[in-house]
Amino acid sequence: MFVSALLPLIAATAVVASPVTEVKRNNGGAAVCRNFYADITASAMNYDYNAVTGGAPANQQVLVESSISQFRAGSNVAAMLAAAPMRNVSGTYSMWFEYCAPTNGAPRGIFQAHHGLVGNAGYWNVSLDNGRNSFAESAAAAGWATLAYDRLGVGRSAHPDGLQTVQINYEIAQSAVISRMLRAGQLSDLGAFNKIVGVGHSYGSIMMAGIASVAPTVFDALVLTGFTSNVTMGPLGLAGFMSTIANVAYPARFASLPNSYVITPTVSNDQLGFFHYPNYTQAALDQFTTTKGEYTLGQQNSIGGPYALNRTSYTRPTFIITGDYDAPFCAANCSVTSLGAGQTQLDTARASFPSVPSANFSTYVVKDTAHGINFHTTAYTAYQQIIGFVQKVGLN
């Protein structure tokens, strides 16, 4: 279910855990990567969806019927979810991080990377085409480090209540505190960073839009990938994911998860939501499907909240980069817009960042590419655009 609702004020604090580290791999290029766990303590005002839905679905048939109720003509489900009472959620959760640094020399700065629904930290370090699909590799070649993490409820990070706790408000709180920890040199043994760029994809980009409102100074710039201010509601949007209870769709991977955790059920759903044929390899599609991440009904219900926020206090550089065939955010055609000649649906986001100087706001449409930019053969081109923007605004 996809709703818009006002994001409440959030707050977060951090606890540094004893890091558990291991060398993951040297990609044979510019980056050396390792991973670690850290405990993150946060507090946020979340929606009390139990008060509206009665809790997680009892089975897959109940979930399907709830989706029909959400999208059918005349439905008031979205309004009911948007009007859900609020409740404070606080907790400390173990989070899994991957840190990639340049092989040679100290990093100029760091990209704090946030994946989207159906993704995980691996979205930023895709091991295809000799590293050309890896954002971390391109960043390292330009002298930058990348910190990606499995967001709460995904992969190797903790899996609390998927309806009540794992929502976008709480994840924004976590992102803000992770950035503050990086700046203070309090996250594992990474040291302090004075240049931190928040980069997101899809849901992760919507998180960054929320950050721009509630914590407008934690990042020195924002890069929003797979994002516009338009959201596709029909079969090319979130409904096309056909959210399926994860323990039903892939019991071998997710048998222990409760019914509030869901996932796309087939490779065809993955192609529909993330890929543009034939601008990807079969290996890319196979890797996406076999490594994709779970997401929660709490995330799905709360994803629209940040769109409603006021970002007039945010003034930092902002770059929006999206594939021209992006299904969830452009209905698979970003060139169709009412904005006038020479503009695309990406330019609809300009009004959401009114205080960013024109010289520091840019958009870029990646040709022949759908929502999952990092799995296309055009990924390297997209990365060079991102790095070029960071250099242009003086963060290099």
N, C-alpha and C positions, 0 to 999 in steps of 0.2 A: 504494500500500500504506500502511496506517495502523497504526502500532505505538506502544506505550508503552515508554519506556526511560528510565533515569535520566540526567539531564542532568549532565555533568561540570562541574567548576570551569572557568570561562573567564577569560581576561584579554585586555585590549585596550589598544592605544596608538594615537595618531593622528599623522598627518602632514598639515599644512595645504598644500594645493596652491594655486598661483596661480589665483584664481577666473576662470572664463569665464562672464560674465554677460550677460543681455539682458533687456529688459523684455518680459514675456510679454503681459500685458494688464491694463487696468483694467476690471474687470467691470461698470463702470457703477454700482457701489454703494459698499460700504464698504472694499473691499480693493484694493490694488495689488500685483501679483505679478511676480516675476522668477525666473529660474533660473540655476543655476551648477553647476559640477563641483568636487568636492574629492576628494583621495586619502585613503582611510581605511585605516589599518593595524591589523590585529587578529590575535589568536591564540586558538584554541579547540581543545578535544578533540572531534574529530568521529568518527563511525562509519566503519569501513573496510568499506563495502558491497561493494567489489570482491571482498573475501575471501569474501563470502557469495553474491553473484549472478554473479560473473565479469565484471562490467562492465555498461555500458549495453546495452539490447536491440539486436540486430542489425537488426530491422525491426519493423513494427507488429504483425505476427502473433505475434512473440515477446513483445511487451509485453502483448497481450491475454491470451495464455496465462498469463503471470506473474500477471496480475490475477485470473484464474480460480483459479489455485493459491492466491492469498492469501485469497480469500473462500469457498472451498469448505469443506464440512463436514469437520471433522477436520484442517484445515490446520495445519501447524506453521511456516509461513513467517514469521508475525509473531514467533514466539519466536526463530527463527533470526536475524532482523534485529535484534531487541532484544539478542541475545547477541553481536552483531558486535564484533570487537576494536576498540579505540580507537586513534586516531592523531592526533598534533598537526598542526594546519593553521594556517599563518601566511602572511600576504601583505598586500600593499598594492593596493587596487583603486579605480579611478575610479568615483565615485558621482554620480548626477544628483539635484539637489535643486530643489525649488520653494519659495520663500519668499514668503508673502503677509502683508503688514502693513496695519494700519489706514491709510486715506487721510490721516486727520488725527490728529496726536499720536503720541507714543511708545507702544508697546504695553505693556500691564500685565504681560504674561507671554507664554509661547509654548506652543503645543501641538506636540509632536513626534509626527508621525503615521505609522503603519505600516499599509500596506495588506495585504490577504490574498492567497491564491492566486487566480489569474485576474485580479487587479487590478494597478494601478500607481499612481503618485503622483496621477494624475488623479482617483482615487476621492474625494479630499478636496476637489476643486474642480470638481465636475460642472457643466458649462455648460448648464443647463436651467432653465426657468421663471424667467427674470430673476434668477438667482442663488440662488433658494430651495433648490435642490438642492446648493449649494456650502457645505460645512462651513467653508471658509476665509472666505467672505463673512459667515456668521453669527458666526464668531469675531471677525472684524475689527469688525463692528458693535458687539460687546461690548467692544472695546478690546484684543483679543488677536491676536497673530501666529500663523501656522501654518507649520511646516516639514514638508513631506512629501518623500519621496524614493522613487525607483524602487529597491526593495530589490535586493540583489545577485542577478544573474542575470535581471533584469527590465528591459525597455525600454532606456533610454539608459545604464543602469549597466553595469558590466563583466559578462562572461559566462564565468567560469572553469568548471572541471569541475562538471557538474551533478549528479553522483552523489557525489563525494568531498568537494567543497568547499562547495557551496551547500546547507547544512543549517541547521537552526534553531539549533544551538549557536553556530555561527559568526556568524549574523545577530544573535543576542542580544549577542554580544561587540561587534559593530559598533554596535548601538543604544546600548549603554552608553557607548561612547567618544564618539559624536556628542553625547549629552547632556552629557558632561563638557566637550566643546569649546564647546558653547553657553554653559555656565555660566562658563567661563573667557574667553569672548570670542575664541575661536581658530578659529571656523568662518567662512571667507570674511571679509567685512567687516560681519557682522550685529551685532556688539557682544555684550556680555555680558548674560545673562538670569538673574535670581535666582528666577524662578518658571517651572518647566518641568513641564508635565503630559504624561505619556506616554499617547497614545491609539492604540488598535489596532482593527483589524477582522479577525475570523476568525483566520487564521494569525498576523496581527499582534497580536491579543489574546493568543494563546497565547505569543507572544514576550514580551509584557508580564508574563504570569504567571511566565515564567522569570526575567525581570528582578527581580521581587519577591523571588525566592529568592537569586540569585547577586549582585545589586547593588541591595540594597533601599533605598538612599538616593539613587540618581541622579535619580529623579523625585519631585516634590512631591505628586503624586497620579497615579492611574491611571484611565483610562476604557477599558473593554473593551466593544466593540460586536460584535454577531454572535457571542456567546460564552455558553456555560454549561459546567458540569463534566460534562455528558453529551455523548457524541459518537455520531452516527448512523452505524452501520456498513453498513447495507443500501443499497438503491437510492436512498434519499433522502439518503444521505451521500456520502462521497468517491467511492464506486463510481459514483454517478450522474453524476459529472463525465466519466466515460468517457475518462480521460486518453489522449490521442493524441499521438504524436510530432509536435512542432510543425512540423517541416519537411514532414511528410506532410499535416497538416490545413490549413495555410495556407502553401504554399511561397513565395508572393509576398512574405510578410512574414518568414519564418523559414528560408529555404533554407540559410543559412550556419550554423545552429545544429546541434550534434551531437544524437544520439538520446536523450541524457539530459534534454533539454528537451521538455516536453509542454504540452498546452493542451486546453481543452474544444473538441470538434470542430464543434458545431452550435449554432444559436440555441436549439434545444429543450433542449439540455443547460444552456445559460445560464438559460433560464426555470426549469427544474427546480431548479437549485441556488440561484438568487438572487432570483426574482421571485414575487410573489403577484398573480394576475390578479383584478380589473382595476385594481388600485391603482398603476398606472404608465402612462405614455404609450408609444405605439409608438416615439416618438423616443427615449425612455429605453432601451428594449430594443435598438433599433438602435445607439445610441451605445455601449452596453455591449459588444455583440458586435463592433463594428468597431474598438473601441479596447482590448479586453481584453488582459491580459498573459499571457506565458508563465510557467511554473513548472517546477521540476525534480523528478526522481525522488528526489533527496537530500532535498528539502523534504518531499515526500510521505511518505517513509519515516520521517523523524525528527520529524514534527509532534507526536506524542503525548508526547515526552519530558518537557516541563515539568509535565505533570499529576502526575508522580510526586514532585515536589520538595517540600521542607519550606519553608514561608514564615513560620515563627514570628518571624523577625527583621524582617519587614515590617510597619510600623505606619501607613503613610500612607493618606489617604482613597482609597476605591475605589468606582467606579460601574460597574455592568454594565447595558447596555441592548441589547436584542435584539428583533427582530420576532416577533410571536406565531406566525407561520407559518414560522419559520426551519427549513429542511429539514436542513442538516448538523448543527445542534446541538440541535434539539428534535424531530426527526422530523416537522416541520411542524405541531406542536401543543404550544406551550410550557406550556399549562395542565394537561397530563397529568403528574402527579407524585405520588410517594408521601409527600411532605412534609406533607400535611395541608391543611386549608381555608385559603384566602387566600394560598397560596404557589404559585409557578410553578417551572419547571425552572431559571430563573435563580438561584433561592435555593439550589440545590445548590452554588453556588460559595462560599457563606458559609464552609463548613468549610475551604476552601482558603486563606482569609485570616483565621486565627483570632485574630491579634493586632491587627487593625484594630478600633478602638472602634466599637460599634454605631451611634453617632451619625454616624460617618464612612463607613458602608457602606450603599449603597443599590442597588436594582435598579429597572428600569423596562421594561415590555413595550410595544412600539410596536404599536398595533392595525393590523390589516389589512396587515401588512408581513412580507415574507420576509427572507432572509439579506442581500440587497444593499440595506440600508436607504437608502443615499444616492441610489439611483435610483428610489425610490418617491415618491409625492406626499406622503407623511408625513415626508419627510426633515427639513423645517424644524422640525416638532414635536420630532423627536428631538434636533436641534441645540440647541433651547431648553432641553430637559431637561439636556443636558450642561453648558451654560453656567450654568444654574441651580444645578446641583450644585457646580460650581467656586466659585460665589459663596457658596453655603451653608456650605461648609467653610472659608471665609475666605481664599481665594486671590486674591480680586479687589482 
